[in-house]
């Protein structure tokens, strides 16, 4: 039985404006939502959990579908919460009013936010990404840390990047830790995934220039011209960096000069440095334009 049908039977018939009140941690719907902490359950249901009223409202404005909206009793009667609930029900979703205890259990926080929601996952097909002049993408090889990935998605959004491509076996962008770190940017930045072979084939077809950070990079990252073609910034794994197989396929290898005793930067920090340098070049081009 599908999740939608099971939830429908447990909640009973629904109508626009109806809210189901839940106070028990043993409620089957609550158990299903809590199971989203497991990647297996997220993969099976193709859903994920996100927190925060502003995030929920922004996601709805961007056309993301809410499967289940959950708000604590403190949100009852608040216009923004009621509007989000009405839009959820109107699009076929379920709305739950829960106790603070239930909300804390769902989000695994002692002081949970007032609103959370179960969203349907969304992936952009790799073939749908068609880089244009002036665009920048980020490709991440085997990123492992949820906080790093979330921060990179947030930074890509802030820097005006057109998408993030996950290459190889990466951490799940829809884990609660990653979603929290994106601060809502997950809903604004297209996400695609690919094997190494698929990424390299896409690179050939796209006509984009791949700039990779690599220990063997001989070019200062500030000396690369990011304006000639659409650019894909290729960043390596946190521990092992970029494998030779991918580095050899890059159009340029870049290094970020460093001083002091540290021999490397955190992946999210290094990606931010590269993204905003590319943005600086593009802004310079616009000003000259």
N, C-alpha and C positions, 0 to 999 in steps of 0.2 A: 504494500500500500504506500502511496506517495506521502511525503511529509505534509503536503497541503491537505490531502483528504483526511489524514489522521488528525491533523489539527482541527479541521472542520468538524469532525465527529465529536472530538473531545469538547470543543467550545460550544457546540450546538449551532443552530441556524444563526446567520449574521445578517445585519442590515446596516446601512450607512448610519454612522453615529453610535453604533453599539460598542460598548467596552466591556471586556470580561475582567472581573476583579479576581486576583489571585493572591493568596496570603501564605500558601503552603509550599515549602521547598520540595515536597514530594509530588507536586503536580507534574504530570507527564510532559506538558509543554515546557515547563521550566527546566526539567531534566534535559530535554532536547536542546534547549538554548545553552545550558551549561556545558553540554557535550561539545559545543563549538570550540572549546579550548583545545580539543584534539584535532589534529590535522586530518586524520582519517574521516572524522565526521564532517569537517568542512568540505573535504573533497567529495564525499558521498552526496551531500545535500547541495553543494555548490553555493553555500552561503557563508556569511561571517558576521561577527558582532562588532559594532562600533558604538562609542559613547559620546554623549554631549548633545544638547539641544541645537546649538548653532551648527554643529556638524550635520545633524539630521536635516535641518532646514536647508543648508547649502546643498547637501546630496540630493534632496528632492528637487531643488531648483535646477540641478544639473541632469535630472532625468533618471537617477538611480532608483531602482525598485526596492521598496521595503517589504520584506516578507512578514515581519512582526515588529511592531513598535511597542516598547515597554516604557512606562513612566511610573515614577513613585507617587504616592498619595500627595506629596507636596506640590506636584504639578497640576493637580486637579483645579480646573477653573481658570488656569492661566491661558490667555488667548493664543500665544504662540504654540503651546503644547496642544491645545484643542485643534488648532488649524493643521498641525502636522498629523494629528490623529485622524482628522477628517479626510485628509488627502490619502493617508494610508489605506483606510477602509474603502474609499472610493476607487482605489486602484486594485482592490482585491486582497489587501493585507489584513492582518489581525492586529488588534490593539489590546494591550494588557495594562491594567492598573495594578501595581504590586506594592507590597509593603517595603519599607526600607531594608528589612532583613533579607527579603528575596532579592532586591536590587543589588545589595552588597554581595550576596552569594553569586549572582550572575556575573558581576564585573570583577569579583575578587578584590574589592576595595572596602576599607573600613568606612570611608566617607564617599560613597558613590555619587556620580552626577545624577541629575534628576531624570534624564532621558537616555535610553539606549535603543538600539534597533538592530534587527537581523536583516542584512542586505543580501541580495543575490550578487554573486561574484561576477566580475566583468573583465574579460581579457580582450585586447585588441589583436586580431589576426596579424601576424608579422607582415604578411603581404599587403595589408591595408596601410602600413606605414610607408609613405612615399615622400622622402625628405625633399624639401624645397630650399632654394637659396635663402640664406638668412636663418635657417632653422638649425637647432642643436639638439641632439639626442644623447642619452647616456646608455651605455651597454655595460652590464656588470657581470663579470665572470665568476660564478660560484660564490656569490656573496653569502656569508654564513650567519652574520649577526643580525637579529631582527631590528635592533636599535639603529644599526648602521643603515640598513635598507630603508627604514622609515624616515630617517633623517635625510637620506639622499633623495627620496621621493619629494619630501618637503622642500629641499633646497632646489631640486629641479623645477618645481613649481615657482618658487621665488625668483629663479633666474630666467624664467620664460622658456625653459626647455620644452620640446614638443612631444617627448615620450621617454619612457625607460624600458629597456629591453633586458630581460633576465636570461643569461646564457648559461646553459648547463644545469647542474643540480644546485639550486639555490634555496635559501630559506623562504618560507611561505610569506608572501606579502600580505596575506589575509589573516595572519595570526594576530591575536589581540595586542601583543607587544609592538608589532610593526605598525598596525593601524593607529595605535596611540601615538607613536613617534611621528607619523605623517601629519598629525594635527589637522586632518581633513583634506590634505593635498592628494591623498589616494583617490579622491573622487574627481579631481581636476586633471590629473596627469595620466594619459593613456599608458597602459602596461601591456607588454608583449613578452612572450617567452620563446626560447629557441634552443635547439642543440647547437653545438659548435658548428657542425656542418651546415645546418639551416641558417645560422647567422652569417657565415661566410658566403653562402649562396645569395642571401639577401643583400649583402654588401656589394656584390658584383652587379646585381640588377639595379640597385638603388642609385648608384652613381655618387653616393656620399663619400666623403673623405673620412677615414678612420684615424683618429689621433689617440695613441695608446700611451699610458704611463708605464714605464718599464725601467728597471735598474740599469739596463744597458742604454737607456735613452741618451743620446749625445746632444740633444737640442734643448736649451732652456725653454720651458713652456711658454714664456713671454715672447719668444722669438718666432713662434709659429703663427702663420697667417690663417686665421679661422674664417676669413671672409670669402675665399675663392669659391668654395663649394659648401653645401650643407655638411655639417660636421657631426660625427659620432665620436663621443669621448668614451674610449674603452678602458675600463678600470679592472684591475686584477683582484684576486682573492686576498682576504685580510692577512693570511699567514704566508702563502706561497707566491703571491703576486701573479703576474700574467704568465701563462705557459708559453714556451717558445713557439708552439703551433699557432697561437693567436698573434703573438708579437710579430712573427714573420709576415703576417698578412696585413699588418697596419701600414698605412700610407706615411705615417710619421710617428716616431717615438719621442716622447717628451719626458723630461725630468724636472722636478721641483727642487731647486737648490735649497740646501739646508745648512744651518750652522748649529753649533752646540753638540752635545753628546748623542742626541736622538738621531737614529739612522733612518727613520721612516715616519710618515704621518698616518694617523687614523684614516681609514678608507673614506669615511664620510667627509672628513676635513679636506683630504686631498681632492675628492670629487668637487667639493664646493670651490676650492681654489681654481680648478680647471674650468668649471662652469662659469664663474664670474669673469675669468680672463677671456673666455670666448665671448661672453656678453659685452665686455669692454670693447673688443675688436668690432663687434657688430654695431655698437652704439657709435663708435668712431666713424664707421662707414655711413651710418644714417646721417650723422652731422655733416659729413662731407657731401652727401648725396645731392 
